[in-house]
Amino acid sequence: MKISICNEIFEGWRMEEVFKFISDIGYEGVEIAPFIISDDVRNINRKKREEIENVASSYGLKIVGTHWLLRGPKGLHITHPSENVRKRTERYLCDLVEFTSDIGGRIMVFGSPNQRNILKGVSRDEAWRYAEEIFSACSEFAEDYDVIIAFEPLARSLTNFINTAEEAIRLIENVSHTNFRLNLDVYSMLDEGKPLPDIIRASRDYLVHFHANDDNMLGPGFGNVDFKQIIDALKEIGYENFISVEVFDFSPGPRRIATISFETLKRLLSVRNFGKSSR
């Protein structure tokens, strides 16, 4: 497993400053929130896309992928009753697939709580069907670019559509495409009220990406989550992809967040003989 970090905590920094700083700490990857660059990825030209990958590579970093996908432009929604809105959303997700591929990324984390909420007048069954249709089409498109769309279950405080790993896995099974898989997020997993290692083990056949954050919406090591049991469970299922630090409270500042989060995860990943959590 390697450690990456999401770039939005560094908003206002120059791209090269971000990449140099996290590389110096020891991070091996960076996850891009497109809205930091532009509210619409269609406005990010080929030269800028190549620059992102090249600058990251110059500091020994891998662009892991993208997240916060539908922060902009406005008017996108996967479960909207309007077919026109859903089609625009589908097309933009395909634009994001191209962008993710162009910058050297492979994982596209779909969280976007506001753009998936079930709206008034839409039944849960209708919302489910709309989501299936969009992700089926986008996964087919993503296959040609070797990009994987990783659906992220989110806490009930964030969205009313797909709040558990079990629900996300059901959607993944319904879509039934190898380019549509699962992202787990620690903060949202806590909302399920189940032991986190159990959720991880039950997700072993679907999990392609992992977001690490603590119970206080800060990074690993800032709160009360036992990250040893999380790392042990990930090792147990043979997870070998990136663990990405993603936080929602930026108040300690990016330098402190990035440093403590990395040190917490690196220390646990360096332990070779880990005790398996009891089943």
Order of alpha helices (4+ residues) and beta strands (2+ residues): beta-alpha-beta-alpha-beta-alpha-beta-alpha-beta-alpha-beta-alpha-alpha-beta-alpha-beta-alpha
